[in-house]
């Protein structure tokens, strides 16, 4: 099912909107949201996660309105959110932190504890379940973050710059993980990196100055590259043809 933004306007400061009357729909599957720093990607993701509410408009998933106080709890049970920075909770083990996230989402303590084991298995952290969170590497901590977002069986997971700061090996592990989970979970991944698009994503959206300037399949996105582009530069070339640069 699609994530819908319906006539959304949002501003951090009066008279300086980041988004203005935005209506856009993210289709089912795995979508990458590309755009330069300052384009409004993180704001879009925060609205989708119901961390922020639009000044005007609605954000919906499966008929639920994330801006409605009455429906927000149910919305958040179905939509998971992984911010750019994942922090270990002091004193908690990996499994305890995953279970704690489930409890915060409304699961009972027993249900959260039981589901935490399955969530850690899905992100390949079972062997580290009893390790303290602060002992994890950066890549392992991102995987714990994903476990936190799916422990309550989220249908959609929003990831903001999930590979920032990771080395090539860690990025490869993350890429494989998203590919494995995408059979049962929909993903929207915000990034400004153009590597591995064809390996993971079904849909590409390019966001610039608070506006979507492209939305289509990865094949359609790559077709925007010039004929002279080398295979390893096609994504970058297509991206540069669409954006005006950092805000």
C-alpha positions, -999 to +999 in steps of 0.1 A: +000+000+000+013+036-006+024+062+018+005+094+009+013+130+015-018+150+008-015+188+003+012+191+030+027+224+040+054+225+067+076+253+081+101+253+110+098+291+109+069+313+099+070+324+063+098+300+054+081+268+044+102+237+037+073+220+019+044+239+002+011+221-008+030+189-014+010+159-027+030+128-034+026+090-031+053+064-024+043+032-041+047-003-026+081-019-026+115-004-019+120+033-027+151+054-025+146+092-018+176+111-033+184+148-030+211+173-019+215+184+017+188+209+026+164+197+000+137+186+026+143+149+026+146+146+064+116+168+069+096+145+045+107+115+065+099+130+099+064+138+086+060+102+073+071+089+107+046+112+125+075+128+145+064+161+129+029+171+118+023+193+088+009+228+093-016+220+066-025+186+050-023+149+060+000+119+058-017+086+055-008+049+055-034+021+051-062+045+057-047+058+090-039+095+094-005+100+111-015+135+120-047+125+138-042+122+176-068+095+177-051+074+150-014+082+156-008+052+180-021+027+154-002+045+126+031+042+145+025+005+151+025+001+114+052+026+103+087+022+117+113+049+118+151+048+119+168+082+122+203+088+110+219+084+144+211+052+164+221+055+201+226+026+225+205+028+256+229+029+286+230-004+305+208-024+282+218-054+262+210-056+225+180-078+231+167-056+259+170-025+237+150-042+209+124-053+234+123-018+250+115-003+216+086-027+212+073-018+246+074+019+237+053+010+206+026-004+228+035-041+231+032-058+265+065-066+282+062-103+275+052-098+239+080-072+233+106-097+248+093-126+227+093-106+195+127-091+201+144-125+195+127-128+161+136-092+152+173-098+161+173-130+141+160-111+110+189-086+112+215-112+120+223-101+155+212-132+175+248-140+185+252-105+199+218-104+218+235-104+253+261-078+244+257-042+256+246-018+230+276+005+234+299-025+224+285-027+189+302-014+158+286+013+137+271-012+112+259-035+140+242-005+157+223+003+124+211-032+123+199-030+159+181+002+148+163-018+121+154-045+147+139-018+168+117-006+139+104-041+130+100-056+165+064-045+165+059-060+130+059-027+111+047-028+075+067+002+064+101+013+076+116+048+069+154+050+070+172+084+070+208+082+057+212+047+071+247+041+054+263+074+063+296+068+079+297+031+071+326+015+054+321-005+021+318-038+038+292-025+063+273-009+034+272-042+017+259-060+048+232-033+051+223-036+014+219-074+017+198-069+048+173-046+032+171-069+002+163-098+025+136-079+045+119-063+015+099-095+008+077-087+039+085-050+047+083-019+026+112+005+028+117+042+020+154+051+023+165+087+023+201+093+011+223+114-011+244+084-022+237+069-056+256+036-052+238+002-054+205+017-066+198-011-091+206-038-066+181-027-039+153-003-051+122-006-072+115+031-073+136+063-072+123+097-061+146+127-064+137+156-041+151+191-046+141+224-029+111+209-013+097+194-045+099+160-062+116+165-095+116+129-105+097+097-096+099+065-115+115+031-117+153+026-114+154+018-151+137+051-159+161+069-136+192+054-152+178+063-187+183+100-177+221+095-178+239+106-210+248+079-235+285+086-229+283+078-191+304+049-179+284+021-162+297+031-127+288+067-132+253+064-147+234+069-114+255+100-105+250+114-140+213+109-139+211+125-105+231+155-115+208+161-144+179+166-120+191+187-091+202+223-088+227+217-060+228+221-022+203+245-007 
